[in-house]
């Protein structure tokens, strides 16, 4: 499982012009699920995302997690994150989990993040979404369970 994690001041997700989710300070997480991901991969990404110390403390050091700052998480299903642009000019999505299984796995990831104590809002699985966000920093990291 791979997650692109962005620290944001705020973000809004819309589908067909309608606001579906809005967060204040926190994280936007674009989640890509590989076809052979396991519960262990999902739990790793959830734990790492919730506890990643990328918010500044009073001394200005990145020393606090989204949990510490009581921020929110906007979790967005994004199969392209599991894609590869290694060969040719068209990305390959062969490693991405099929949509039916991926939907359930995405829901489990949201539940695992919430179980860590994160305030989670989600995008709409399978929908064409627009995410408007204001990066803070910008701070953007990749969490990949295969690199653990």
Secondary structure, 3 states (H helix, E strand, C coil): CEEEEEEEEEEEEEECCEEEEEECCEEEEEEECECCCCHHHHHHHHHHHHHCCCEECCCCCEEECCCCCCCEEEEEECHHHHCECCCCCCCECCCECCHHHHHHHHHHHHHHHHHCCCEEEECCCCCCEEEEEEEEEEEEEEEEHHHC
